Amino acid sequence: MESMLTRTSQILIAFIALIGLAGSARAENANSTQDFSIEDDRSLEEIAMDELKALPNFGIQLRGSMSAFGSGISSAYTQGVHSQAAVLEAEFQPAALQNIGVIGIGPSVGVYPTTGTFSGTGMSPTTGYFSLWEAGGQIRYQAKYWPDQIVVPFVAYEMQLLNYSLINGPTNRLTLTGGSLGLSLLLNRFDPQQALALYKSTNISRSYFFIEGNHLAGSDSTLSIGGASFFFGLRCEL
C-alpha cells in the first residue's frame, strides 16, 4: 500500500509539473501579444480576475483508483487478479458548445498496475505499471452554467483499448466501454488570490478536485473485465 501511495504521489507531482510547463508557455505567448495600453479604469489584477471567468477551451485531468474494475479481472477459468488505476485525459471544449453546460471530447491513456494471480491456471499479468495499459477516448458533459459554480456534476462516456500481457499466457487487447458519473469541486473559490497567481504563471483558469463512480466492461477469449469502481482526481482547465 505504501509503495502504491508513493507511486501515485509521483504521478500527481509529474502531472502538475507537466501542466505548469505547458501553461507557462501558453501564458508567455498570451502576455507577449496582449495589449494593456488601451484605456481601462480597471487594474491589471481586476482584468486578470475577469479573464479567469472566460470560457476555457481545454481540460486536462489525472484520475486514479485503488480498486479499478470493481469485482476485479477474471481469466477464462477463475477470478483472482485486482488492479489499481492511473488515467490521464485531455479534452477540447469548444466555446460554441458551452451555452448549455460544457461538452468536451478527447483522448486518454492509462495504466493499471495489478496484484494477484489466476489461481489454477499458471497465468498472471506481468508486474509493474504496464501490466495492463490503455489508449482510448471520452466525451464528457459538465452541468456548469456560470463561471464561479462551486460544484459541477458531470457524466462521461468512455471507450478504451486495453492491452495486456500474461506470464504463461497470451499478449492481446480488448475493448472496454462504459461511463462515469461524478462531482467536481472548484478549488478557485477557496483561495481566489492563489488561483489568480496560478493563472498569471501558467494560464490555468480553473482547478477542480473531483470524485466519480465509473463502470467499464469488456471481454475476450482470455480475460473478462467489468464492474463499478470509485475514482478521484485533479482537473485543470485552460
Buried (B, 14 or more C-beta within 10 A) or exposed (E): EEEBEEBBEEBBEEBBEEBBEBBBEBBEEEEEEEEEEEEEEEEEEEEBBEBBEEBBBBBBBBBBBBBBBBEBBBBBEEBBBBBBBBBBBBBEBEEEBBEEBBBBBBEBBBBBBBBBBBBEBEBBBBEEBBBBBBEBBBBBBBBBEEBEBEEBBBBBBBBBBBBBBBEEBEEBBBBBEBBBEBBBBBBBEEEEEEBBEBBBEBBBBBBBBBEBEBBBBBBBEBBBBBBBBBBEBBBBBB
